[in-house]
């Protein structure tokens, strides 16, 4: 006879739940649900034989393939566009356009999406790296693929190459036909004149990767991440984003290179950390789709390397971007996902994640929950141990902690809550940030000036704003510009004061009239 708790069963697989499990799913199903948030699940071979999936693949339309994947009966219920868009580093709106618009034609995207969904190579209309090419016709003549009425690729021999590239190859390898060199040079010169100068650099060779990864190669990737991180904190992500992206592409190729097993986890961590740096620079420059892809890449590296610390950092980035782009509920989910097994994280890392939770909750208007999250962040930060954190957490000092939690309280303050907590924390952040963290100082200073302009002395607010502009003047950051425009709008009602008018003028000169 049962005298304890009522016997309960998993709502998904009907396994009996443990007594200490307060949820509705067993541990295995809970983990599966978390995994699906991050990447597509493994599916059986017969998954691809379903009628709708076969029709989508035959249409050579990756958007239709993704829609068929989402609505496949195998999942039990249709996967949402929001969930699948996260896998690809896209927004729901972007994925909807891909599914319902004209077929995507960029080969790099097709390869990336097909690889992510694990679509068998023999079902595709293009070649995956490392797979067998689409078979040519019996007489080995070229076969063109028509996509939306336009020839986009050509299959010849064992390769799939852009149509234009094949045309130039034929001109260069005409065999027995005499090549009119003068005509060829004229065509080449005409192309050079009409192509933008930057496109002329596209064919430059890339630095070769080594035959085998050594510790020095990993150290090079780590050094690059530190250098670009320092530049990003001081100047923002706009100027050197192309350089760090090129470094990321080179570093990613190391993952496909022979590497001693003992070094592989370190390689994944180093490349994943660089992906996070590159993604945050893209986020700072408002290249949000690029940022999502880079964060997802970094997160996959962290998962592959079993690096819980890097995983927490990448999920924090993803959460912050979601909050910034108007999706605080999604940001809250990512932050809480990062806190799974928080016992494996340092006090500083937990403080970072609770601060992200606080910022999401504040955006959602949850006052008491925000204050509780700030308190949890403070408690976690008090448990920080010097020398315990990974290198990429060096930025999260007392000034950063006060600034991040101050930003959460800022959102409460502008909606009628007490401003004292936000003002005190933001002032601490501005005073504590060194020149190496000019962007953080500028953003916190702008928030502080905004609060002071709302309820304090407009002249004091202007002085704070001018100091923030001194920092912002050396930055290339779209995020700081958004806060500056908010401050300018608030100052409009006080523009009769000379100091305020001067502040407005400086902001306009820096960020433009709109």
QUISULRA-V188989 format. One record per residue. N is the residue number from 1. RES is the residue in three letters. OMEGA is omega in radians with two decimals (999 if undefined). Layout:
# QUISULRA-V188989
n = (N N)
res = (RES RES)
omega = (OMEGA OMEGA)
This chain:
# QUISULRA-V188989
n = (1 2 3 4 5 6 7 8 9 10 11 12 13 14 15 16 17 18 19 20 21 22 23 24 25 26 27 28 29 30 31 32 33 34 35 36 37 38 39 40 41 42 43 44 45 46 47 48 49 50 51 52 53 54 55 56 57 58 59 60 61 62 63 64 65 66 67 68 69 70 71 72 73 74 75 76 77 78 79 80 81 82 83 84 85 86 87 88 89 90 91 92 93 94 95 96 97 98 99 100 101 102 103 104 105 106 107 108 109 110 111 112 113 114 115 116 117 118 119 120 121 122 123 124 125 126 127 128 129 130 131 132 133 134 135 136 137 138 139 140 141 142 143 144 145 146 147 148 149 150 151 152 153 154 155 156 157 158 159 160 161 162 163 164 165 166 167 168 169 170 171 172 173 174 175 176 177 178 179 180 181 182 183 184 185 186 187 188 189 190 191 192 193 194 195 196 197 198 199 200 201 202 203 204 205 206 207 208 209 210 211 212 213 214 215 216 217 218 219 220 221 222 223 224 225 226 227 228 229 230 231 232 233 234 235 236 237 238 239 240 241 242 243 244 245 246 247 248 249 250 251 252 253 254 255 256 257 258 259 260 261 262 263 264 265 266 267 268 269 270 271 272 273 274 275 276 277 278 279 280 281 282 283 284 285 286 287 288 289 290 291 292 293 294 295 296 297 298 299 300 301 302 303 304 305 306 307 308 309 310 311 312 313 314 315 316 317 318 319 320 321 322 323 324 325 326 327 328 329 330 331 332 333 334 335 336 337 338 339 340 341 342 343 344 345 346 347 348 349 350 351 352 353 354 355 356 357 358 359 360 361 362 363 364 365 366 367 368 369 370 371 372 373 374 375 376 377 378 379 380 381 382 383 384 385 386 387 388 389 390 391 392 393 394 395 396 397 398 399 400 401 402 403 404 405 406 407 408 409 410 411 412 413 414 415 416 417 418 419 420 421 422 423 424 425 426 427 428 429 430 431 432 433 434 435 436 437 438 439 440 441 442 443 444 445 446 447 448 449 450 451 452 453 454 455 456 457 458 459 460 461 462 463 464 465 466 467 468 469 470 471 472 473 474 475 476 477 478 479 480 481 482 483 484 485 486 487 488 489 490 491 492 493 494 495 496 497 498 499 500 501 502 503 504 505 506 507 508 509 510 511 512 513 514)
res = (UNK UNK UNK UNK UNK UNK UNK UNK UNK UNK UNK UNK UNK UNK UNK UNK UNK UNK UNK UNK UNK UNK UNK UNK UNK UNK UNK UNK UNK UNK UNK UNK UNK UNK UNK UNK UNK UNK UNK UNK UNK UNK UNK UNK UNK UNK UNK UNK UNK UNK UNK UNK UNK UNK UNK UNK UNK UNK UNK UNK UNK UNK UNK UNK UNK UNK UNK UNK UNK UNK UNK UNK UNK UNK UNK UNK UNK UNK UNK UNK UNK UNK UNK UNK UNK UNK UNK UNK UNK UNK UNK UNK UNK UNK UNK UNK UNK UNK UNK UNK UNK UNK UNK UNK UNK UNK UNK UNK UNK UNK UNK UNK UNK UNK UNK UNK UNK UNK UNK UNK UNK UNK UNK UNK UNK UNK UNK UNK UNK UNK UNK UNK UNK UNK UNK UNK UNK UNK UNK UNK UNK UNK UNK UNK UNK UNK UNK UNK UNK UNK UNK UNK UNK UNK UNK UNK UNK UNK UNK UNK UNK UNK UNK UNK UNK UNK UNK UNK UNK UNK UNK UNK UNK UNK UNK UNK UNK UNK UNK UNK UNK UNK UNK UNK UNK UNK UNK UNK UNK UNK UNK UNK UNK UNK UNK UNK UNK UNK UNK UNK UNK UNK UNK UNK UNK UNK UNK UNK UNK UNK UNK UNK UNK UNK UNK UNK UNK UNK UNK UNK UNK UNK UNK UNK UNK UNK UNK UNK UNK UNK UNK UNK UNK UNK UNK UNK UNK UNK UNK UNK UNK UNK UNK UNK UNK UNK UNK UNK UNK UNK UNK UNK UNK UNK UNK UNK UNK UNK UNK UNK UNK UNK UNK UNK UNK UNK UNK UNK UNK UNK UNK UNK UNK UNK UNK UNK UNK UNK UNK UNK UNK UNK UNK UNK UNK UNK UNK UNK UNK UNK UNK UNK UNK UNK UNK UNK UNK UNK UNK UNK UNK UNK UNK UNK UNK UNK UNK UNK UNK UNK UNK UNK UNK UNK UNK UNK UNK UNK UNK UNK UNK UNK UNK UNK UNK UNK UNK UNK UNK UNK UNK UNK UNK UNK UNK UNK UNK UNK UNK UNK UNK UNK UNK UNK UNK UNK UNK UNK UNK UNK UNK UNK UNK UNK UNK UNK UNK UNK UNK UNK UNK UNK UNK UNK UNK UNK UNK UNK UNK UNK UNK UNK UNK UNK UNK UNK UNK UNK UNK UNK UNK UNK UNK UNK UNK UNK UNK UNK UNK UNK UNK UNK UNK UNK UNK UNK UNK UNK UNK UNK UNK UNK UNK UNK UNK UNK UNK UNK UNK UNK UNK UNK UNK UNK UNK UNK UNK UNK UNK UNK UNK UNK UNK UNK UNK UNK UNK UNK UNK UNK UNK UNK UNK UNK UNK UNK UNK UNK UNK UNK UNK UNK UNK UNK UNK UNK UNK UNK UNK UNK UNK UNK UNK UNK UNK UNK UNK UNK UNK UNK UNK UNK UNK UNK UNK UNK UNK UNK UNK UNK UNK UNK UNK UNK UNK UNK UNK UNK UNK UNK UNK UNK UNK UNK UNK UNK UNK UNK UNK UNK UNK UNK UNK UNK UNK UNK UNK UNK UNK UNK UNK UNK UNK UNK UNK UNK UNK UNK UNK UNK UNK UNK UNK UNK)
omega = (-3.12 3.11 -3.11 -3.14 3.08 3.12 -3.13 -3.07 -3.14 -3.12 -3.11 -3.07 3.11 3.03 3.12 -3.10 3.06 -3.10 -3.10 3.12 -3.10 -3.06 -3.13 3.12 3.08 -3.09 -3.12 -3.14 3.08 3.12 3.11 3.13 3.11 -3.14 -3.10 3.07 -3.02 -3.07 -3.11 3.10 3.01 -3.12 3.13 -3.10 -3.10 3.08 -3.04 -3.14 3.12 -2.98 -3.11 3.13 3.11 -3.13 3.14 3.12 3.14 -3.13 -3.11 -3.08 -3.06 3.09 3.10 3.09 3.14 3.11 3.09 3.10 -3.09 -3.03 -3.09 3.14 -3.12 -3.07 -3.08 3.02 -3.07 3.04 -3.10 3.07 3.13 -3.13 -3.09 3.10 3.11 3.12 -3.05 -3.07 -3.12 2.96 3.11 -3.14 3.13 3.14 3.12 3.11 3.13 -3.11 -2.99 -3.11 3.12 -3.07 3.03 -3.03 -3.11 -3.04 -3.12 3.12 3.13 -3.14 -3.10 -3.11 3.13 3.12 -3.13 -3.14 -3.13 3.11 3.13 -3.03 -3.05 3.12 -3.03 3.12 3.09 -3.04 3.00 3.10 3.10 3.13 3.07 -3.11 3.00 -3.04 3.09 3.09 -3.01 -3.11 3.08 3.06 -3.10 3.09 -3.13 3.10 -3.13 3.08 -3.10 3.07 -3.10 3.12 -3.07 -3.14 3.08 -3.12 -3.13 -3.06 -3.13 -3.09 2.96 -3.06 3.07 -3.07 -3.12 -3.14 3.13 3.13 3.11 3.12 -3.14 3.12 -3.08 -3.07 -3.04 3.07 -3.07 -3.13 3.10 3.13 3.09 -3.04 -3.14 3.12 -3.13 -3.14 3.12 3.13 -3.14 3.14 3.12 3.10 -3.11 -3.11 -3.05 -3.13 3.09 -3.08 -3.10 3.13 -3.13 3.12 -3.03 -3.08 3.13 -3.11 3.10 3.10 -3.11 3.04 -3.13 3.10 3.11 -3.13 3.08 -3.13 -3.13 3.11 3.10 3.11 3.11 3.12 3.12 3.13 3.11 3.14 3.13 -3.12 -3.11 3.07 3.13 3.13 -3.10 -3.13 -3.05 -3.01 -3.08 -3.00 -2.98 -2.93 -2.99 -3.09 3.12 -3.12 -3.11 3.08 3.08 3.10 3.13 3.12 3.13 -3.10 3.14 3.12 3.08 -3.13 3.12 -3.11 3.08 -3.09 3.07 -3.05 -3.11 -3.12 -3.01 3.10 3.13 3.11 3.12 -3.13 -3.12 -3.13 3.11 3.10 3.09 3.07 3.10 3.11 -3.12 3.14 -3.12 3.06 3.10 3.08 -3.13 3.14 -3.14 3.00 -2.90 3.13 3.08 -3.12 -3.13 3.13 -3.11 3.07 3.13 3.10 3.13 -3.14 3.11 3.07 3.13 3.12 -3.12 -3.14 -3.13 -3.07 -3.10 -3.12 3.11 3.09 3.13 -3.12 -3.13 3.10 3.05 3.08 -3.11 3.12 -3.11 3.12 3.13 3.13 -3.09 -3.08 2.99 3.12 -3.05 3.13 3.08 3.10 3.10 3.13 -3.13 -3.14 3.14 3.05 3.14 -3.11 3.01 -3.03 3.12 3.12 3.13 -3.06 3.10 3.09 3.13 3.14 3.11 3.10 3.11 -3.08 3.08 3.05 3.09 3.07 -3.13 -3.12 3.10 -3.13 3.11 3.11 3.13 3.12 -3.12 -2.98 -3.06 3.12 3.10 3.14 3.11 3.13 3.08 3.12 3.10 3.11 3.11 -3.13 -3.13 -3.12 3.11 -3.13 3.12 -3.14 -3.12 3.11 -3.09 -3.01 3.03 -3.04 -3.05 3.09 -3.08 -3.10 -2.98 3.08 -3.10 -3.14 3.13 3.14 3.13 3.12 -3.11 3.12 3.08 3.10 3.09 3.13 3.06 -3.12 3.05 -3.07 -3.10 3.09 2.96 3.11 -3.13 -3.13 -3.00 -3.11 -3.14 -3.12 -3.12 -3.11 -3.14 3.09 3.08 -3.13 -3.12 -3.12 -3.03 -3.11 3.07 3.13 3.13 -3.13 -3.07 -3.12 3.13 3.13 3.12 -3.10 3.11 3.11 3.12 3.09 3.14 3.11 3.14 3.12 -3.14 3.10 -3.09 -2.98 -3.07 -3.12 -3.14 3.13 3.07 3.11 3.13 3.13 3.10 -3.14 3.11 3.11 3.09 3.11 3.07 3.09 -3.06 -3.10 -3.14 -3.03 2.92 -3.06 3.12 -3.11 3.13 -3.13 3.12 3.13 3.11 3.13 3.09 3.11 3.13 3.13 3.13 -3.11 -3.04 -3.08 -3.13 -3.03 3.07 3.10 -3.04 -3.12 3.14 3.12 3.11 3.10 3.12 -3.13 -3.14 3.13 3.14 3.13 -3.09 -2.99 3.13 -3.04 -3.06 999)
